[in-house]
Amino acid sequence: MNIKSTLVATSVAFSSFVAVTAADAAVVYKTDTSSLDLGGRIQANFNSVEASSTHDKAALESKARLRTNGQAQIYDGIKAIGFAEWEVAAQSSQDGKFKTRFAYVGFKTDDWGELRFGQDHTGIYYVIDRTDVFTDYGSRGNTYWEFGGRQEGQILYKLNKNNFVFNASYQSASLSRVDNGAAVSAGYTFDTTLPFVVTAGYDYYDVTNTADDKQSVAAGLSLGTEGDGFYSGLIYQFTDYDESKNKNGWEFVAGYGWDSGWNLLLGYQDLRQDKALIKSNLIGELQYNFNSNFRVLLESEIGVGKIDRVDALGHKLGSSDKRSDDKVSIAAQYNF
C-alpha cells in the first residue's frame, strides 16, 4: 500500500470513529505489526461553591479528554510506542485551553520492559497509585503533586515481569522550577485470594535557584482490584527539604465494586509539616456504572481537624479555627 492509499484508509477509519456514538475505544487501524486507537471522556460536574473553579458560587462545569495510543513493530520483540492525552475545560471563561496530561514516545519490548521519553508520571508514582483512585478528589496527603505529578522532560523505564514491578525515571531541566530530578520504585504482587501488592519508592529534586531541594521516601500496600469487589490501599510518605520543615503524609482508601454497577470508595488523608497539620480530609465517592461507557457519581471531601498556619518554610505560626473546606460534586461521565 502506497502513502496516498494509507492516508485515505486512515481518514476513512477516523471518519467511521467519529460517526460511532458508543465505543470503548476506536481502532483507527490495526495490523499484525502496528495499531493506532483513539479514546477519551467527557464529564460534566455540578460543583459546590468550594469545588467550583471561581470559588464564589456553585456551578455546572464540564471538561473533556482526548487520547491517542499507537505502536509499531520495528524489530522482533521490540515495538515503537507513542501515547498522548489532553484535557480541555468547556468553559469559555477558561479560554478552552488544552492541557497536556501525557505525551511520550519510546520502545516496548516483549521481555525487558518499556523505555519512554516525554511527559509521564515519575518513577515513584507506582507507590502513590495505591490510593489515587478517586475521580477528582483525594491524593492530598502526599507531596507527589507539588511539581504537577505528571511531568515533562522525563526518561522513564518500566519493567513488569513475574509479579515484580520496577520503575526508574530521570527528570531533566525542562520542568519549571527544577534543574533535575530522579525517582525509583519497586513492588511485588502476591498471588493471594485477592491480589496483595507491596511497594516502596524514592524521589529527589534539585530545585532551581534555591537551596531548598527535596527528597522523599514512600511505601504503599494494596489489597484487591479497584472497582472489582473489595479494594483497599495505604501509602506513607516522608519528604525532607533542605530548608523547609519536613512533611509526613499518609492516605488510606477502602471500597467495594458490585457486579450490578455500583462502586463505593471511602478514604482519609493526613499531611503534616513539622508539628503543623496542613491537610486532613475524609473523601467519599459513590458511582453507578450503566455500562463501560457511561457513569454517574457523587463525590465529597470533608475537612477533619483544625488546620494550622505555617510560614513559607513550614514553621508553625499558630493554630487555626478552620477546617479544610468541605466540597461536593455530582458528575456524569461518558467514556469512549
Disulfide bonds with the S-S distance in Angstrom:
none
